[in-house]
Amino acid sequence: MATRPNDTSPAQTARALVRPEIARIEGYVPGEQPRGDGFIKLNTNENPYPPSERVRKAIVEACDRLVLYPDPTAREVREIAARLYDLDADGVVVGNGSDELLSILVRAVVGPGEGVAYPVPTYSLYDTLVALHDARSVRVPFPTDFSLPEELERADARLFFICNPNAPSGTVVPIERIDALALARPDAVIVVDEAYADFADRNALALVRRRPNVVVLRTLSKAYSLAGLRVGLALASAELAYELHKVRDSYNVSRLAQAGALAALEDQAAMRRHAERVRTTRARLTKELERLGFQVLPSQANFILARRPGEDLSGVAGALRERKILVRHFREVPDSLRITVGTDAEIDALLAGLRDS
Ligand SMILES: Cc1ncc(COP(=O)(O)O)c(C=O)c1O
């Protein structure tokens, strides 16, 4: 509907200029990145430890070649990922974070009005990506134990997102169940979002080798301590990756990001050391929270979900914020707090804050 700009607010004018489905939605709201120092950030699942020391050197060296465009398909990153995961380098797509790869997958696979299915609660960006694309969300509730819902398999959908370990619960579903879903639904792409797999005991990489409709997503934002670099990996068959490349921007991963990612992936020991520390602290945090009366789901990620059934914990999150400790509270699970596993000192501060609130 045409409106005269001077009859309306600037916001109404702008909304009338874009597609209705864009005007309608709020947009994804990421966790708070506070200005200033002194915050204990346990709200966006970053790694509390620094990345491999090789990363800085590689990025500084890459600065000498910034006049040139980066490699369009991040060939060296694809090759090292292929070696690490025992896959074909042609099956790897490198993205500007795994968020970009999620977006590429929706755009590549789903037509307007078609379904994208996922168990909920889960990573809330899925809802936003589906809405932006004018596709249809098929949100299938997890049972209380966060096992994979039986009815998911029957969803009217072209694309499935299985976040494993799941956010915000930290729980995992057995790889065999994901395999069964992939087998039952050869008409759909099954995306296993493994942003947190480096903190877990198992992963779905074997399915990429076995099933042509499975895509595994990895990120360097969590276990590799590089959330600021923005690098994610999609692992698929060479043929499916070929299709996904068509949707990608030509130079979607900067020269600096490629250099840093390569150095990080080459230093597996640094990543494993830090992931192990996180797992150790995760066990202690879980025990201490249970002592404070929280129910904690078994987590395989670098965060835990702490619950006090029936209690709205937004006030507790607010009280912690007063002490400059940030945790995540979601409207969808109001009786829970999602807490990133920080350093031991950060976790001590959190526990002291919880005891007082
Ligand atoms: C489940 C899940 N997938 C993907 C991402 C995004 O990762 P990236 O930083 O690689 O875009 C996140 C970030 O928090 C996440 O929780």
The ligand as an ORCA input file, in Angstrom:
! r2SCAN-3c Opt
* xyz 0 1
  C      23.796    -23.558     18.079
  C      24.573    -22.473     17.464
  N      24.829    -22.497     16.158
  C      25.521    -21.525     15.563
  C      26.000    -20.456     16.291
  C      26.710    -19.356     15.579
  O      28.043    -19.560     15.502
  P      28.989    -18.617     14.650
  O      29.677    -17.734     15.605
  O      29.907    -19.576     13.954
  O      28.144    -17.853     13.668
  C      25.769    -20.380     17.647
  C      26.258    -19.229     18.414
  O      26.047    -19.020     19.554
  C      25.026    -21.402     18.254
  O      24.737    -21.374     19.564
*
